[in-house]
Amino acid sequence: MSEESRLRWQCRRGMRELDELLLRYLESRYPSADEAEKAAFQAVLALPDPDLNGYLLQRQVPLSKSIAGVIERILSQPHA
């Protein structure tokens, strides 16, 4: 399985709106991201669903600056 396929699979969290946010970031921002941002996005995908949902729904703020930065970039992606 390629890295893109693996990440695409991990973006599927079972909540359509959140899935779309993650996939939009993966398709538009991830390919040009530097290695640190790519690692932070992979860390975001490794988060438990309740934490990820809280961050993406802006009910919680991540303690990690790198994760917070990726969450901010995910949320700032233009809508399709």
C-alpha positions in Angstrom: 0.0 0.0 0.0 1.4 3.4 -1.0 1.8 6.2 1.5 -0.9 8.2 -0.1 -3.3 5.2 0.0 -2.5 4.6 3.7 -3.0 8.3 4.6 -6.2 8.4 2.5 -7.5 5.4 4.5 -6.6 7.0 7.8 -8.5 10.2 6.8 -11.7 8.2 6.8 -13.0 8.7 10.4 -16.7 8.0 9.9 -17.9 11.6 10.1 -18.4 12.9 6.6 -17.6 16.6 7.4 -14.4 15.6 9.2 -13.4 13.1 6.5 -13.8 15.9 3.9 -11.6 18.3 5.9 -8.8 15.7 6.2 -9.0 14.6 2.6 -9.0 18.2 1.3 -5.8 18.8 3.3 -4.2 15.6 2.1 -5.0 16.4 -1.5 -4.2 20.1 -1.6 -1.6 20.9 1.1 0.2 17.6 2.1 2.1 17.1 -1.2 3.9 20.4 -0.9 4.3 20.3 2.9 7.8 20.1 4.4 8.8 16.9 6.3 7.9 18.4 9.7 4.4 19.3 8.6 3.9 15.9 7.0 5.0 14.3 10.3 2.6 16.5 12.2 -0.3 15.6 9.9 0.5 11.9 10.4 0.5 12.5 14.2 -3.0 14.2 13.7 -4.2 11.0 11.9 -2.9 8.9 14.8 -5.0 10.8 17.4 -8.0 9.0 19.0 -11.3 10.0 17.4 -12.6 12.0 20.4 -9.4 14.2 20.4 -9.4 14.7 16.7 -13.1 15.6 16.6 -12.6 18.0 19.5 -9.7 19.8 17.7 -11.5 19.9 14.3 -14.7 21.1 15.8 -12.7 23.7 17.7 -14.0 22.4 21.1 -10.4 21.7 22.3 -7.0 23.1 21.6 -4.0 20.8 21.0 -1.1 21.1 23.4 1.4 20.3 20.7 2.3 23.3 18.6 3.0 21.2 15.5 -0.4 19.5 15.8 -2.1 22.8 16.5 -0.5 24.3 13.3 -1.7 21.4 11.1 -5.2 21.7 12.6 -5.2 25.4 11.8 -4.1 24.7 8.2 -6.8 21.9 7.9 -9.5 24.3 9.0 -8.3 27.1 6.8 -8.4 25.1 3.6 -10.9 26.6 1.1 -14.1 24.7 0.7 -14.7 22.8 -2.5 
